[in-house]
Amino acid sequence: MVAQVLKETISVERKRENTQLLHLRNTEYES
């Protein structure tokens, strides 16, 4: 049960990191 929660937390963190990376790339292209 704890492992499942950890997996979900990790996946959420990864998605957040990916979104931030994409956002950084987009702002770089625009400037």
PyMOL Python script that loads the backbone (N, CA, C, O; Angstrom):
from pymol import cmd

cmd.read_pdbstr("""\
ATOM      1  N   MET A   1       0.842  -1.203   0.000  1.00  0.00           N
ATOM      2  CA  MET A   1       0.000   0.000   0.000  1.00  0.00           C
ATOM      3  C   MET A   1       0.879   1.255   0.000  1.00  0.00           C
ATOM      4  O   MET A   1       0.649   2.185  -0.773  1.00  0.00           O
ATOM      5  N   VAL A   2       1.872   1.268   0.865  1.00  0.00           N
ATOM      6  CA  VAL A   2       2.759   2.432   0.896  1.00  0.00           C
ATOM      7  C   VAL A   2       3.498   2.563  -0.431  1.00  0.00           C
ATOM      8  O   VAL A   2       3.698   3.668  -0.936  1.00  0.00           O
ATOM      9  N   ALA A   3       3.901   1.421  -0.991  1.00  0.00           N
ATOM     10  CA  ALA A   3       4.622   1.457  -2.271  1.00  0.00           C
ATOM     11  C   ALA A   3       3.754   2.100  -3.351  1.00  0.00           C
ATOM     12  O   ALA A   3       4.250   2.861  -4.181  1.00  0.00           O
ATOM     13  N   GLN A   4       2.463   1.794  -3.336  1.00  0.00           N
ATOM     14  CA  GLN A   4       1.564   2.373  -4.346  1.00  0.00           C
ATOM     15  C   GLN A   4       1.517   3.888  -4.200  1.00  0.00           C
ATOM     16  O   GLN A   4       1.562   4.610  -5.196  1.00  0.00           O
ATOM     17  N   VAL A   5       1.428   4.361  -2.990  1.00  0.00           N
ATOM     18  CA  VAL A   5       1.393   5.814  -2.769  1.00  0.00           C
ATOM     19  C   VAL A   5       2.697   6.445  -3.243  1.00  0.00           C
ATOM     20  O   VAL A   5       2.690   7.506  -3.867  1.00  0.00           O
ATOM     21  N   LEU A   6       3.812   5.788  -2.946  1.00  0.00           N
ATOM     22  CA  LEU A   6       5.102   6.324  -3.382  1.00  0.00           C
ATOM     23  C   LEU A   6       5.161   6.392  -4.891  1.00  0.00           C
ATOM     24  O   LEU A   6       5.624   7.384  -5.455  1.00  0.00           O
ATOM     25  N   LYS A   7       4.695   5.341  -5.551  1.00  0.00           N
ATOM     26  CA  LYS A   7       4.707   5.332  -7.019  1.00  0.00           C
ATOM     27  C   LYS A   7       3.893   6.496  -7.561  1.00  0.00           C
ATOM     28  O   LYS A   7       4.336   7.198  -8.470  1.00  0.00           O
ATOM     29  N   GLU A   8       2.717   6.700  -7.014  1.00  0.00           N
ATOM     30  CA  GLU A   8       1.863   7.791  -7.500  1.00  0.00           C
ATOM     31  C   GLU A   8       2.526   9.143  -7.260  1.00  0.00           C
ATOM     32  O   GLU A   8       2.489  10.025  -8.118  1.00  0.00           O
ATOM     33  N   THR A   9       3.130   9.293  -6.089  1.00  0.00           N
ATOM     34  CA  THR A   9       3.799  10.560  -5.785  1.00  0.00           C
ATOM     35  C   THR A   9       4.929  10.818  -6.764  1.00  0.00           C
ATOM     36  O   THR A   9       5.091  11.931  -7.264  1.00  0.00           O
ATOM     37  N   ILE A  10       5.706   9.782  -7.032  1.00  0.00           N
ATOM     38  CA  ILE A  10       6.838   9.932  -7.958  1.00  0.00           C
ATOM     39  C   ILE A  10       6.336  10.304  -9.344  1.00  0.00           C
ATOM     40  O   ILE A  10       6.902  11.182  -9.995  1.00  0.00           O
ATOM     41  N   SER A  11       5.281   9.644  -9.799  1.00  0.00           N
ATOM     42  CA  SER A  11       4.773   9.932 -11.147  1.00  0.00           C
ATOM     43  C   SER A  11       4.256  11.367 -11.216  1.00  0.00           C
ATOM     44  O   SER A  11       4.444  12.049 -12.223  1.00  0.00           O
ATOM     45  N   VAL A  12       3.613  11.820 -10.157  1.00  0.00           N
ATOM     46  CA  VAL A  12       3.110  13.203 -10.147  1.00  0.00           C
ATOM     47  C   VAL A  12       4.284  14.179 -10.193  1.00  0.00           C
ATOM     48  O   VAL A  12       4.247  15.172 -10.920  1.00  0.00           O
ATOM     49  N   GLU A  13       5.324  13.889  -9.411  1.00  0.00           N
ATOM     50  CA  GLU A  13       6.494  14.768  -9.405  1.00  0.00           C
ATOM     51  C   GLU A  13       7.131  14.806 -10.781  1.00  0.00           C
ATOM     52  O   GLU A  13       7.554  15.865 -11.244  1.00  0.00           O
ATOM     53  N   ARG A  14       7.203  13.642 -11.444  1.00  0.00           N
ATOM     54  CA  ARG A  14       7.815  13.593 -12.779  1.00  0.00           C
ATOM     55  C   ARG A  14       7.008  14.434 -13.748  1.00  0.00           C
ATOM     56  O   ARG A  14       7.571  15.188 -14.542  1.00  0.00           O
ATOM     57  N   LYS A  15       5.687  14.305 -13.685  1.00  0.00           N
ATOM     58  CA  LYS A  15       4.843  15.089 -14.595  1.00  0.00           C
ATOM     59  C   LYS A  15       5.068  16.576 -14.359  1.00  0.00           C
ATOM     60  O   LYS A  15       5.139  17.362 -15.303  1.00  0.00           O
ATOM     61  N   ARG A  16       5.178  16.951 -13.086  1.00  0.00           N
ATOM     62  CA  ARG A  16       5.380  18.365 -12.762  1.00  0.00           C
ATOM     63  C   ARG A  16       6.719  18.830 -13.333  1.00  0.00           C
ATOM     64  O   ARG A  16       6.806  19.916 -13.906  1.00  0.00           O
ATOM     65  N   GLU A  17       7.761  18.012 -13.177  1.00  0.00           N
ATOM     66  CA  GLU A  17       9.074  18.388 -13.710  1.00  0.00           C
ATOM     67  C   GLU A  17       9.018  18.522 -15.223  1.00  0.00           C
ATOM     68  O   GLU A  17       9.564  19.468 -15.790  1.00  0.00           O
ATOM     69  N   ASN A  18       8.359  17.575 -15.873  1.00  0.00           N
ATOM     70  CA  ASN A  18       8.263  17.622 -17.336  1.00  0.00           C
ATOM     71  C   ASN A  18       7.532  18.883 -17.781  1.00  0.00           C
ATOM     72  O   ASN A  18       7.925  19.524 -18.756  1.00  0.00           O
ATOM     73  N   THR A  19       6.472  19.234 -17.069  1.00  0.00           N
ATOM     74  CA  THR A  19       5.716  20.435 -17.430  1.00  0.00           C
ATOM     75  C   THR A  19       6.592  21.675 -17.281  1.00  0.00           C
ATOM     76  O   THR A  19       6.564  22.566 -18.130  1.00  0.00           O
ATOM     77  N   GLN A  20       7.367  21.728 -16.204  1.00  0.00           N
ATOM     78  CA  GLN A  20       8.234  22.882 -15.988  1.00  0.00           C
ATOM     79  C   GLN A  20       9.298  22.958 -17.071  1.00  0.00           C
ATOM     80  O   GLN A  20       9.619  24.042 -17.558  1.00  0.00           O
ATOM     81  N   LEU A  21       9.853  21.786 -17.456  1.00  0.00           N
ATOM     82  CA  LEU A  21      10.871  21.773 -18.510  1.00  0.00           C
ATOM     83  C   LEU A  21      10.283  22.276 -19.816  1.00  0.00           C
ATOM     84  O   LEU A  21      10.899  23.084 -20.511  1.00  0.00           O
ATOM     85  N   LEU A  22       9.086  21.796 -20.152  1.00  0.00           N
ATOM     86  CA  LEU A  22       8.444  22.244 -21.387  1.00  0.00           C
ATOM     87  C   LEU A  22       8.211  23.748 -21.335  1.00  0.00           C
ATOM     88  O   LEU A  22       8.430  24.447 -22.325  1.00  0.00           O
ATOM     89  N   HIS A  23       7.773  24.242 -20.197  1.00  0.00           N
ATOM     90  CA  HIS A  23       7.508  25.666 -20.055  1.00  0.00           C
ATOM     91  C   HIS A  23       8.797  26.464 -20.240  1.00  0.00           C
ATOM     92  O   HIS A  23       8.802  27.505 -20.898  1.00  0.00           O
ATOM     93  N   LEU A  24       9.892  25.970 -19.653  1.00  0.00           N
ATOM     94  CA  LEU A  24      11.174  26.662 -19.804  1.00  0.00           C
ATOM     95  C   LEU A  24      11.577  26.697 -21.270  1.00  0.00           C
ATOM     96  O   LEU A  24      12.029  27.727 -21.771  1.00  0.00           O
ATOM     97  N   ARG A  25      11.416  25.576 -21.954  1.00  0.00           N
ATOM     98  CA  ARG A  25      11.785  25.534 -23.374  1.00  0.00           C
ATOM     99  C   ARG A  25      10.951  26.523 -24.168  1.00  0.00           C
ATOM    100  O   ARG A  25      11.471  27.225 -25.035  1.00  0.00           O
ATOM    101  N   ASN A  26       9.669  26.579 -23.879  1.00  0.00           N
ATOM    102  CA  ASN A  26       8.787  27.485 -24.622  1.00  0.00           C
ATOM    103  C   ASN A  26       9.198  28.941 -24.394  1.00  0.00           C
ATOM    104  O   ASN A  26       9.218  29.735 -25.335  1.00  0.00           O
ATOM    105  N   THR A  27       9.522  29.288 -23.162  1.00  0.00           N
ATOM    106  CA  THR A  27       9.901  30.670 -22.886  1.00  0.00           C
ATOM    107  C   THR A  27      11.225  30.989 -23.561  1.00  0.00           C
ATOM    108  O   THR A  27      11.442  32.119 -23.999  1.00  0.00           O
ATOM    109  N   GLU A  28      12.117  30.001 -23.651  1.00  0.00           N
ATOM    110  CA  GLU A  28      13.392  30.237 -24.325  1.00  0.00           C
ATOM    111  C   GLU A  28      13.169  30.527 -25.801  1.00  0.00           C
ATOM    112  O   GLU A  28      13.793  31.422 -26.371  1.00  0.00           O
ATOM    113  N   TYR A  29      12.273  29.762 -26.413  1.00  0.00           N
ATOM    114  CA  TYR A  29      12.006  29.973 -27.836  1.00  0.00           C
ATOM    115  C   TYR A  29      11.385  31.345 -28.086  1.00  0.00           C
ATOM    116  O   TYR A  29      11.689  32.004 -29.080  1.00  0.00           O
ATOM    117  N   GLU A  30      10.525  31.759 -27.184  1.00  0.00           N
ATOM    118  CA  GLU A  30       9.820  33.023 -27.397  1.00  0.00           C
ATOM    119  C   GLU A  30      10.753  34.222 -27.264  1.00  0.00           C
ATOM    120  O   GLU A  30      10.606  35.205 -27.990  1.00  0.00           O
ATOM    121  N   SER A  31      11.704  34.148 -26.349  1.00  0.00           N
ATOM    122  CA  SER A  31      12.563  35.309 -26.109  1.00  0.00           C
ATOM    123  C   SER A  31      13.662  35.442 -27.150  1.00  0.00           C
ATOM    124  O   SER A  31      14.467  36.371 -27.083  1.00  0.00           O
TER     125      SER A  31
END
""", "prot")
cmd.dss("prot")
cmd.show_as("cartoon", "prot")
cmd.util.cbc("prot")
cmd.orient("prot")
